[in-house]
Amino acid sequence: MFTGDLVLDEPDAGHWLAGIAPLLRDADMAIGHLEVPHTRSTFEYGGDVPAPGAPLENLAALAEAGFTAVSLAGNHIGDCGAEGISDTIAELDRLGIRHAGAGRTLGEARRAAMLSAKGRNVALLSYNCVGPEATWARHDRAGCAYLPLLTTDGSPVAPAAPLESIAPQAYEILANDIAAIRQEADFVIVALHKGIVHRPAVLAPYERPLARAAIDHGADLVIGHHAHIARGIEFHKGRPIFHGMGNGCVVTRALSPDQDHPLRRKWAQRRKALFGFEPDPDYPLAPFHPEAVNAFVGSVTLDAAGVVQTGIVPVFVEPPGRPVRADGTRAQTITRYMEDITTRAGLPPIHIAPDGQVLEEV
């Protein structure tokens, strides 16, 4: 099973995860995307709107909730510098949570996390597609793994930059990394931090070609995150692509418009105008687009022959930002929402059965 972005800034982190933890504990493997560093470092990267480092001790709640691995490559993992990355990785290692996508060098950041269950070996690769370039790992610099895109005006890649196309190097990275790990893995997952934040349904022009390229080069599953709102689901060569997992569990005051930090306060105001929404005041810890309350946990199931069955478990984000498993009418509303945003994004129609299985419509 797998979720979207995880930001656990608040005390009692286990409480915020408790509504989805039973799902994750029942899975053979459970994967999330860790959005921010967990560290005591006070360093602040100045090239973007920086997220604060989350409490180091909150990572224990991920292990308790059943997470076995996390992807790390994203636009905020480097916000507290090399120390923030090092602290996060060290604590994940101590807790036994596998990770991919960030490290002290580019080689470490591109290294796959290896998981195993019931005789199957699963590899997780993680890449950031949206910048900022200054936090991308280099051979001699800590940071995150990345797939380079090209901007329309030649400026550095940043989360708000106008992204035009996929750089040829991105395809080479996917081909090389997937081929290398295929020698060890029965199943390969590629996690992509990609897309346009806070807008329902909309996919950037590069998203489908890049996700499909991962499948073409040998991935079995592509998981997208970054948008903080769910995106559509499609299949390519029979393999599932989740274009946006939305929020797995995001509880933070870093997006509050009345905070002391000037850059974060300014961004909290600006994003409402940029993306045309007013956060619900009942969600002070998750002030996202109103449609972001429609969430889900994704799943894939392998049988003895390696066939993939794809599904979702509907999740509702209750005030002030706690995800809980949805049932009854609310679950039906969320599954219909997922079908609707898939077609609105221009993807082939899907049908989600009452048991959550996601099927291609023919």
PyMOL commands that set and color helices and strands:
alter all, ss='L'
color gray80, all
select helices_A, chain A and resi 13-17+21-26+56-65+81-95+106-109+133-135+168-182+207-216+262-275+290-293+328-344
alter helices_A, ss='H'
color red, helices_A
select strands_A, chain A and resi 2-8+31-34+69-71+98-100+102-103+113-117+120-128+143-144+149-151+163-166+187-193+221-225+233-236+239-242+247-251+294-302+308-318+322-325+350-352+358-360
alter strands_A, ss='S'
color yellow, strands_A
deselect
rebuild
show_as cartoon
